[in-house]
Amino acid sequence: MEGDTPSMPEPGYKWNKIGLLNMRTWGNYQDLTLNQAMAKWNFR
């Protein structure tokens, strides 16, 4: 993050709409395998 402050929750969402953000995230990543997801986020 290099000293930046993260946006919480993601820009465009308020805490009372966190369910919509979760649905969008699920939709974006539902077809990835565990290995693909780990590679995308550099978890190796």
JOLIN-V60851 format. One record per run of one state. SS is the DSSP state (2 for helix, 1 for strand, 0 for the rest). FROM is the first residue (numbers start at 0). TO is the last residue. If there is no record, write none. Layout:
BEGIN
ss;from;to
SS;FROM;TO
SS;FROM;TO
END
This chain:
BEGIN
ss;from;to
0;0;13
2;14;28
0;29;32
2;33;39
0;40;43
END
